[in-house]
């Protein structure tokens, strides 16, 4: 299964990006605020796209990128 996960430190920003994607025909699996939440959600997907800000509530985006499983961009 393929999913899009939006991660920003402020939930309002994550929801705004999610809403833009949904209005343009994309299915977004979740909007969250921490890298840990995103990594937990990724367990349910074979392939996924993570859209995130530079600084999350619990880590930087480069740390999240290093922790992403195979098949996630």
C-alpha positions as CSV (number, residue, x, y, z in Angstrom):
1,X,0.0,0.0,0.0
2,X,1.2,3.6,-0.8
3,X,0.6,6.5,1.5
4,X,1.4,10.2,2.0
5,X,2.3,11.4,5.4
6,X,2.7,15.1,6.2
7,X,4.9,16.0,9.2
8,X,5.3,19.6,10.5
9,X,6.1,20.8,14.0
10,X,2.8,22.8,14.1
11,X,-0.3,20.7,13.5
12,X,-2.0,23.6,11.8
13,X,0.8,23.7,9.1
14,X,0.5,19.9,8.6
15,X,-3.3,20.1,8.2
16,X,-3.0,23.0,5.7
17,X,-0.6,21.0,3.5
18,X,-2.8,17.9,3.8
19,X,-5.8,20.0,2.8
20,X,-4.0,21.3,-0.3
21,X,-3.0,17.8,-1.3
22,X,-6.5,16.4,-0.8
23,X,-8.1,19.3,-2.8
24,X,-5.8,18.3,-5.7
25,X,-6.8,14.7,-5.7
26,X,-4.2,13.0,-3.4
27,X,-5.0,10.7,-0.6
28,X,-3.1,11.6,2.6
29,X,-2.7,9.0,5.2
30,X,-2.0,11.3,8.1
31,X,-0.8,14.7,9.3
32,X,1.4,14.6,12.4
33,X,3.9,16.7,14.4
34,X,6.7,14.3,15.3
35,X,9.1,12.1,13.4
36,X,8.2,9.2,15.8
37,X,4.6,9.4,14.8
38,X,5.5,9.4,11.1
39,X,7.8,6.4,11.6
40,X,5.1,4.5,13.5
41,X,2.6,5.2,10.7
42,X,5.1,4.0,8.1
43,X,5.0,0.5,9.4
44,X,1.6,0.1,7.6
45,X,2.9,1.0,4.2
46,X,5.2,-0.7,1.6
47,X,5.8,2.5,-0.2
48,X,5.2,6.1,1.1
49,X,6.0,9.7,0.6
50,X,6.9,11.8,3.6
51,X,6.5,15.6,3.3
52,X,8.0,17.4,6.3
53,X,9.4,20.7,7.6
54,X,13.0,21.2,8.5
55,X,12.5,21.0,12.2
56,X,10.0,18.6,13.8
57,X,9.0,18.5,17.5
58,X,11.4,15.6,18.2
59,X,14.0,15.7,15.5
60,X,15.4,17.4,12.5
61,X,14.3,16.4,9.0
62,X,17.7,14.9,8.2
63,X,17.4,12.6,11.2
64,X,14.0,11.5,10.0
65,X,15.4,10.9,6.5
66,X,18.1,8.6,8.0
67,X,15.5,6.6,9.8
68,X,13.0,6.1,6.9
69,X,12.6,2.5,5.8
70,X,13.3,1.2,2.3
71,X,10.6,2.3,-0.2
72,X,10.0,5.7,1.5
73,X,10.9,8.9,-0.2
